[in-house]
Amino acid sequence: MKNIIVDSEFWKLFPDAQINLLVIKNIDNSVSKGKEKYFVELLNQGKKAGMQFLDHEIFSENKVIREWREAFKKFKTKKGARSSIEALLKRVNQNRDFFPINPLVDIYNSISMKYAVPAGGEDLDKIVGNLHLGKAEGGESFFPLGAERDSPALPEELIYYDEKGAICRCLNWREAQRTMLQETTQNAILVIEAINCEQAVRAGKAILELKEQVDDLLDTESKNYSLNKESPTLVNFL
């Protein structure tokens, strides 16, 4: 049995937040050379759409960037940590190319850029016990992609975590190797974050388009959910 629980400490910081979830089962997430062109174009479409959120010449003065930088000041962060949407929009702003990784990651990255909302994903079969979003006690084990040493979470840092340790640090800033989406992933959960009412509207549209694309491209029947302060827990969703 797995539950998804957004801890009360999160809602104290962000009472108007919304966490959208997409649960997907029996996926073929393998990379196909024949579909590479399609996913390159999908990422380019997301990049083009993301430009609408960059109307200020100074990157840090764009509204989405300002909002997430202010949000990151409300909890303990590792030096230099930024929201995942800032990382994507920075590449958009620099007119850098995006290259396919695997279908699930490519789809949620394109949606993330299109709606300017942070998105991420985890391999459900690698999560131990319940999935939480909340403040770290400090010391939760965390091995980022490519790391050879543990980089544990800081006290008061907002993290996704399970019984074994941190899964994603500083909300959607940095992913753990242990639960990352890979070609072999068969069951997954995708997450879209919003911290205010305006973002929540975009996130609501984003999760619906994410579901549509995932189901169409990967021939699945995913289920989407929304958590907020009044409904902070998804029980026995498997």
Summary of the structure (lengths in Angstrom):
residues: 238
radius of gyration: 16.7
end to end distance: 6.8
largest distance: 48.9
contacts: 791
relative contact order: 0.26
helix: 37%
strand: 21%
